[in-house]
Amino acid sequence: MPSILVRVSCRPEDVGCDYAVIEISPKLAREYLDHIQRVVELKRQTPDLLGLSVWNAQPDWVSSVAIEDALEAAQQAKLNDGYPIVIDKRSLPELESCRVDCVTIECREDGVYWSAYLKHTSCVVETGTLGREFVESLLSGGES
């Protein structure tokens, strides 16, 4: 099962939760694509609909302490430009996890992203978006 590494943004401040590692099986990729399709269908009836939020504790939210040294320059550049990368999670050093609550997957017409609160704070962390085409590529184990 491929692991996806994406940058994380945090509101209202930088709190050391910089990346999310997400393991997505073909079954989960299909589920996420089904959620995206539901949003497309519902928006035809309700144009003001933003999307769907579904409880989902999927990502490992981690700090950048060890990740950045383990990445090649091209991978780091892609992440810095806001794109997800497929990685072998076993190639990463031991990761320092960030504790979170209320994890949801946010499904929109163009893709999915995850959102959570850092434990015992009002800080919201969100992953970058995995576009629909990227999720489709995970059905066959590839990357677009």
N, C-alpha and C positions, 0 to 999 in steps of 0.2 A: 504494500500500500504506500503510495507516495506521500511525502510530507511536504507541505507548502509553508514557506517562510514569507511573512509579510511584515511591513513596518506598521507600527502602532502610533496613533496620535492620541494626545491626552488633553482634556480640558478640565480644569482651567490652567494647569501648569505641568511642567515636565517633572515626573515623579520616578523616573527610572524604569518604566515599563515600556520597552522600545520595540519589541517584536512579538509576534504570535507564531507558534508552530502548530499547524493544523494538519492532522492526518485525515485524508479523504479517500474512502474506498469508492469503487464504482457505484455501489449501492447508495452511499451518501450523496455522491455526485448526482445520481438520478433523482434522489429526493429533493435536492436543492434546485435542480432544473424544473421539477414539478412545481415547487413553490414559485419560481419565477414565472412559469406559465400561468399559474393561478392569478398572479398579480396582473399580468397582461390581460387576461380575461375579465377580471374585476374592474380594471380601469376602463374597459369599453362601456360598462354600465355606470361607473362612478369615476369620471375623469379626474376628480380632485383626490382620489386615493393615492397616498404616497407609497405604500407597500405593506408588507406583512412582517410582523415581529413574532418569532417563534422561540420559545425557551430552548437553549442549546448550550451545553457545557463543553463544546468540542475543543477549542484552542487551549494550548499551553501558553500562557502569557509570561514572557521572560524579559529580563534586563539584557542590555547589550554587552555586559561585562565580558563574556567569553565568545559570543557569536561573531563579532566583527573580525577578530583575529583568525577565525576558522574559514572565512569566506575568501574566495578569489576576488580580485579587483573588479572583474566584469560582473560578478554576482552582486557585489556591494553597490556598484553603479546602478544596476537595474533596480535594486531595492530603493536606493536614494531617489530614483526617478518615479517611485510609486508603484512599481510592478512587482507582482509576486514571483517567487522562484520555487522550482521543485528541487528538493534536496533529499539526501539520505540522512534521516535524523540521527542515525548511528555515527555519522561523520562529525557531528557537533560535540563539543566538550560538554561536560555536565552543566546543565543550565540552572540558573537561579530563578525560581518561579516567583511571579507576582501573585499575591492572593487577591482574588476577585469574587464578586457576588453578582447575581442577576444577569447572567450571560444570556444574550439573545443573538440569534442570527437574523439580520435585517435583509429581507428579500425585496428587491426592486426589479423594475423591468430590465435593467441592464446588468444585473449581477447580484451578488450577496456580499455582506460583510458582517462582522461580529462586533458587538458592543457589550460593555460590562462596566461595573463600578469597582474601583479599587476598594478592598475591604476597609471598613471603618472610615471612609472619606466620602466626599461628594464628587470626587474626580471620576470622570467618564473616560474610558479608554475605548478606542475603536480601531479595528484593523482597516487596512486598505481594502478596496473592493476587488473581489474575484469576479471578473467579467463573465458574462454568459458563455462566450466562446472558450474561455479558459476552463470553465467548469465542464463544458462539453468535451474538451480534450482529455479530461480525467476519466471519462468513461472507458477509454481505451488505454489508459495508463500513460498518455503522452502529455506534452506541454505545447501550447501555442505561443 
